[in-house]
Amino acid sequence: MSLTEKWTKSTRSNSGGNCVEVRQSQNGNIQVRDSKNPNGPVLAFTSTEWTAFIGDTKQGSFSF
């Protein structure tokens, strides 16, 4: 995934308004926010944390 300082909407987003946006900050952290609340809180991950999160997500670790 190529990230920039510009917010990018998830390709998994749908028309139901459940959208996540991501970007890479100048310091290299990956930032995540809710597109419906662009001025709201932002989660920040190091590249190592982001890689682990994506890997765990793909493996179904967060399935309910």
N, C-alpha and C positions, 0 to 999 in steps of 0.2 A: 504494500500500500504506500503510495506516495502522498505524504501530507505536507501542507504548507501552513502559513499563518492565516490563510483564509479558511473560514469554517466550511466544512463539507458535510452535506446531509448523507446519512447512511443509505446505502443501496437497498437496505431492508425496510426502509420507511414506506409507509402506505398513506393513502388518502384519509385515513382515520385520525390523523393528527398526532400519532405516536411516533415522533421523529427525534432522532438523536443526531447531533452534529459533532464532528471531531476536527481537530487541527493540531499541528505541531507548533509549539511556541518557539520563540527565539532561543531559549535555553535548552531546547530539545525535548522537553516534556510533551506528552500527549495530553490534550485537554478535551473533555467531553462535556456537552451541555444539552439541555432540552431546547429544541428549536422553538417551542411555543413560549419560552421564557428566556429570551436572549440576554437579558440583564440579570438573570438569576444566578444561582450558584454554578460553579464550574468544578468538575472533578479533574485532578491532575495526576498523571501517572508518569513514572520514569519509563524509559524505553524497555527496561527489563520487566517492570511491573506490567506494562501494556502487553508485551509478548506473552507473559504468563497468563494474563486475563483472557486474551484471545484464544490461547491454547486450551485453557480450561473450559471456555465457552464452547468451543468446537467439540470437545469431548463430552459435553452434556453435564458438566459438573454443577451447573446452576439450574438444571431442569427441576420442575416441581411436579 
